[in-house]
Amino acid sequence: MNTNNLGKTLKGRRLSKEMTLRQLSSKSGVSVSHLGRTERGERFPSARILRKLAKPLGFAETELLKLAGFMSQDDSDRRIKKLKLEIKAEIIYLAGALYRKVDEL
């Protein structure tokens, strides 16, 4: 992932958690200025910084390190993604079937 995309991902997660840069800084120990430059794509965080950000942002450390390119995606990651998509499709199908059954009542 390039610098800008990683920054956007981190910012998106922070905002989805309704957290300010200052709050994230307090929870992670990473300075506000460092976080801001990272989110704007002006700086690429080290693996050490990403580990500090993982928990407050709700990422698994390995997930964030893989997103940043410090760890490679492996076959198990691809299998898990495929399984998640299959489960999602099954849930959508079953929800639709349940909706139709309720509608028949």
Rosetta constraint file for C-alpha pairs under 8 A:
AtomPair CA 1 CA 5 HARMONIC 6.26 0.50
AtomPair CA 1 CA 6 HARMONIC 6.18 0.50
AtomPair CA 1 CA 67 HARMONIC 6.19 0.50
AtomPair CA 1 CA 68 HARMONIC 5.51 0.50
AtomPair CA 1 CA 69 HARMONIC 6.20 0.50
AtomPair CA 2 CA 6 HARMONIC 6.23 0.50
AtomPair CA 2 CA 68 HARMONIC 7.59 0.50
AtomPair CA 3 CA 7 HARMONIC 6.17 0.50
AtomPair CA 3 CA 38 HARMONIC 7.69 0.50
AtomPair CA 3 CA 41 HARMONIC 5.03 0.50
AtomPair CA 3 CA 42 HARMONIC 7.39 0.50
AtomPair CA 3 CA 43 HARMONIC 6.92 0.50
AtomPair CA 3 CA 44 HARMONIC 5.50 0.50
AtomPair CA 4 CA 8 HARMONIC 6.18 0.50
AtomPair CA 4 CA 39 HARMONIC 7.33 0.50
AtomPair CA 4 CA 40 HARMONIC 6.57 0.50
AtomPair CA 4 CA 41 HARMONIC 4.09 0.50
AtomPair CA 4 CA 42 HARMONIC 7.61 0.50
AtomPair CA 5 CA 9 HARMONIC 6.12 0.50
AtomPair CA 5 CA 41 HARMONIC 7.50 0.50
AtomPair CA 6 CA 10 HARMONIC 6.16 0.50
AtomPair CA 6 CA 39 HARMONIC 7.52 0.50
AtomPair CA 6 CA 41 HARMONIC 7.54 0.50
AtomPair CA 6 CA 67 HARMONIC 7.30 0.50
AtomPair CA 6 CA 68 HARMONIC 6.52 0.50
AtomPair CA 7 CA 11 HARMONIC 6.06 0.50
AtomPair CA 7 CA 38 HARMONIC 5.41 0.50
AtomPair CA 7 CA 39 HARMONIC 3.78 0.50
AtomPair CA 7 CA 40 HARMONIC 5.94 0.50
AtomPair CA 7 CA 41 HARMONIC 5.36 0.50
AtomPair CA 8 CA 12 HARMONIC 5.89 0.50
AtomPair CA 8 CA 39 HARMONIC 5.87 0.50
AtomPair CA 8 CA 40 HARMONIC 7.34 0.50
AtomPair CA 8 CA 41 HARMONIC 7.79 0.50
AtomPair CA 9 CA 13 HARMONIC 6.19 0.50
AtomPair CA 10 CA 14 HARMONIC 6.15 0.50
AtomPair CA 10 CA 39 HARMONIC 6.49 0.50
AtomPair CA 10 CA 57 HARMONIC 7.72 0.50
AtomPair CA 11 CA 15 HARMONIC 6.07 0.50
AtomPair CA 11 CA 39 HARMONIC 5.69 0.50
AtomPair CA 12 CA 16 HARMONIC 6.05 0.50
AtomPair CA 13 CA 17 HARMONIC 6.32 0.50
AtomPair CA 13 CA 57 HARMONIC 6.26 0.50
AtomPair CA 14 CA 18 HARMONIC 6.40 0.50
AtomPair CA 14 CA 19 HARMONIC 5.46 0.50
AtomPair CA 14 CA 20 HARMONIC 7.31 0.50
AtomPair CA 14 CA 21 HARMONIC 7.98 0.50
AtomPair CA 14 CA 24 HARMONIC 7.59 0.50
AtomPair CA 14 CA 57 HARMONIC 6.09 0.50
AtomPair CA 15 CA 19 HARMONIC 5.72 0.50
AtomPair CA 15 CA 20 HARMONIC 7.39 0.50
AtomPair CA 17 CA 57 HARMONIC 7.46 0.50
AtomPair CA 19 CA 23 HARMONIC 5.92 0.50
AtomPair CA 19 CA 24 HARMONIC 6.42 0.50
AtomPair CA 20 CA 24 HARMONIC 6.28 0.50
AtomPair CA 21 CA 25 HARMONIC 5.98 0.50
AtomPair CA 21 CA 32 HARMONIC 5.84 0.50
AtomPair CA 21 CA 35 HARMONIC 6.91 0.50
AtomPair CA 21 CA 36 HARMONIC 7.27 0.50
AtomPair CA 22 CA 26 HARMONIC 6.17 0.50
AtomPair CA 22 CA 32 HARMONIC 5.90 0.50
AtomPair CA 23 CA 27 HARMONIC 6.23 0.50
AtomPair CA 24 CA 28 HARMONIC 5.90 0.50
AtomPair CA 24 CA 30 HARMONIC 7.83 0.50
AtomPair CA 24 CA 32 HARMONIC 8.00 0.50
AtomPair CA 24 CA 53 HARMONIC 7.90 0.50
AtomPair CA 24 CA 56 HARMONIC 6.86 0.50
AtomPair CA 24 CA 57 HARMONIC 8.00 0.50
AtomPair CA 25 CA 29 HARMONIC 5.34 0.50
AtomPair CA 25 CA 30 HARMONIC 4.99 0.50
AtomPair CA 25 CA 31 HARMONIC 5.48 0.50
AtomPair CA 25 CA 32 HARMONIC 5.57 0.50
AtomPair CA 25 CA 35 HARMONIC 7.43 0.50
AtomPair CA 26 CA 30 HARMONIC 7.47 0.50
AtomPair CA 27 CA 56 HARMONIC 6.24 0.50
AtomPair CA 28 CA 52 HARMONIC 5.26 0.50
AtomPair CA 28 CA 53 HARMONIC 5.58 0.50
AtomPair CA 28 CA 56 HARMONIC 6.55 0.50
AtomPair CA 29 CA 52 HARMONIC 7.18 0.50
AtomPair CA 30 CA 34 HARMONIC 6.70 0.50
AtomPair CA 30 CA 35 HARMONIC 6.77 0.50
AtomPair CA 30 CA 49 HARMONIC 7.14 0.50
AtomPair CA 30 CA 52 HARMONIC 7.47 0.50
AtomPair CA 30 CA 53 HARMONIC 7.92 0.50
AtomPair CA 31 CA 35 HARMONIC 6.26 0.50
AtomPair CA 32 CA 36 HARMONIC 6.08 0.50
AtomPair CA 33 CA 37 HARMONIC 6.18 0.50
AtomPair CA 34 CA 38 HARMONIC 6.12 0.50
AtomPair CA 34 CA 43 HARMONIC 7.77 0.50
AtomPair CA 35 CA 39 HARMONIC 6.11 0.50
AtomPair CA 36 CA 40 HARMONIC 6.18 0.50
AtomPair CA 37 CA 41 HARMONIC 6.21 0.50
AtomPair CA 37 CA 42 HARMONIC 4.99 0.50
AtomPair CA 37 CA 43 HARMONIC 5.51 0.50
AtomPair CA 38 CA 42 HARMONIC 5.79 0.50
AtomPair CA 38 CA 43 HARMONIC 4.74 0.50
AtomPair CA 38 CA 44 HARMONIC 5.91 0.50
AtomPair CA 38 CA 45 HARMONIC 6.58 0.50
AtomPair CA 45 CA 49 HARMONIC 5.81 0.50
AtomPair CA 45 CA 50 HARMONIC 6.39 0.50
AtomPair CA 46 CA 50 HARMONIC 6.31 0.50
AtomPair CA 47 CA 51 HARMONIC 6.17 0.50
AtomPair CA 47 CA 65 HARMONIC 6.64 0.50
AtomPair CA 47 CA 70 HARMONIC 7.05 0.50
AtomPair CA 48 CA 52 HARMONIC 6.52 0.50
AtomPair CA 49 CA 53 HARMONIC 6.35 0.50
AtomPair CA 50 CA 54 HARMONIC 6.01 0.50
AtomPair CA 50 CA 61 HARMONIC 7.43 0.50
AtomPair CA 50 CA 64 HARMONIC 6.72 0.50
AtomPair CA 50 CA 65 HARMONIC 6.87 0.50
AtomPair CA 51 CA 55 HARMONIC 7.67 0.50
AtomPair CA 51 CA 61 HARMONIC 5.63 0.50
AtomPair CA 51 CA 64 HARMONIC 7.82 0.50
AtomPair CA 51 CA 65 HARMONIC 7.81 0.50
AtomPair CA 52 CA 56 HARMONIC 7.87 0.50
AtomPair CA 53 CA 57 HARMONIC 6.06 0.50
AtomPair CA 54 CA 58 HARMONIC 5.98 0.50
AtomPair CA 54 CA 59 HARMONIC 4.68 0.50
AtomPair CA 54 CA 60 HARMONIC 5.99 0.50
AtomPair CA 54 CA 61 HARMONIC 5.40 0.50
AtomPair CA 54 CA 64 HARMONIC 6.58 0.50
AtomPair CA 55 CA 59 HARMONIC 5.83 0.50
AtomPair CA 55 CA 60 HARMONIC 6.89 0.50
AtomPair CA 55 CA 61 HARMONIC 7.50 0.50
AtomPair CA 59 CA 63 HARMONIC 6.34 0.50
AtomPair CA 59 CA 64 HARMONIC 6.20 0.50
AtomPair CA 60 CA 64 HARMONIC 6.45 0.50
AtomPair CA 61 CA 65 HARMONIC 6.16 0.50
AtomPair CA 62 CA 66 HARMONIC 5.99 0.50
AtomPair CA 62 CA 71 HARMONIC 7.50 0.50
AtomPair CA 63 CA 67 HARMONIC 6.21 0.50
AtomPair CA 64 CA 68 HARMONIC 6.24 0.50
AtomPair CA 65 CA 69 HARMONIC 6.22 0.50
AtomPair CA 65 CA 70 HARMONIC 5.17 0.50
AtomPair CA 65 CA 71 HARMONIC 5.73 0.50
AtomPair CA 66 CA 70 HARMONIC 5.73 0.50
AtomPair CA 66 CA 71 HARMONIC 4.59 0.50
AtomPair CA 66 CA 72 HARMONIC 5.79 0.50
AtomPair CA 66 CA 73 HARMONIC 6.38 0.50
AtomPair CA 67 CA 71 HARMONIC 7.99 0.50
AtomPair CA 73 CA 77 HARMONIC 6.07 0.50
AtomPair CA 73 CA 78 HARMONIC 7.60 0.50
AtomPair CA 74 CA 78 HARMONIC 6.73 0.50
AtomPair CA 75 CA 79 HARMONIC 6.15 0.50
AtomPair CA 76 CA 80 HARMONIC 6.03 0.50
AtomPair CA 77 CA 81 HARMONIC 6.23 0.50
AtomPair CA 78 CA 82 HARMONIC 6.17 0.50
AtomPair CA 79 CA 83 HARMONIC 6.07 0.50
AtomPair CA 80 CA 84 HARMONIC 6.11 0.50
AtomPair CA 81 CA 85 HARMONIC 6.32 0.50
AtomPair CA 82 CA 86 HARMONIC 6.23 0.50
AtomPair CA 83 CA 87 HARMONIC 6.07 0.50
AtomPair CA 84 CA 88 HARMONIC 6.06 0.50
AtomPair CA 85 CA 89 HARMONIC 6.17 0.50
AtomPair CA 86 CA 90 HARMONIC 6.21 0.50
AtomPair CA 87 CA 91 HARMONIC 6.14 0.50
AtomPair CA 88 CA 92 HARMONIC 6.21 0.50
AtomPair CA 89 CA 93 HARMONIC 6.17 0.50
AtomPair CA 90 CA 94 HARMONIC 6.09 0.50
AtomPair CA 91 CA 95 HARMONIC 5.94 0.50
AtomPair CA 92 CA 96 HARMONIC 6.17 0.50
AtomPair CA 93 CA 97 HARMONIC 6.26 0.50
AtomPair CA 94 CA 98 HARMONIC 6.03 0.50
AtomPair CA 95 CA 99 HARMONIC 6.05 0.50
AtomPair CA 96 CA 100 HARMONIC 6.23 0.50
AtomPair CA 97 CA 101 HARMONIC 6.28 0.50
AtomPair CA 98 CA 102 HARMONIC 6.20 0.50
AtomPair CA 99 CA 103 HARMONIC 6.10 0.50
AtomPair CA 100 CA 104 HARMONIC 6.31 0.50
AtomPair CA 101 CA 105 HARMONIC 6.79 0.50
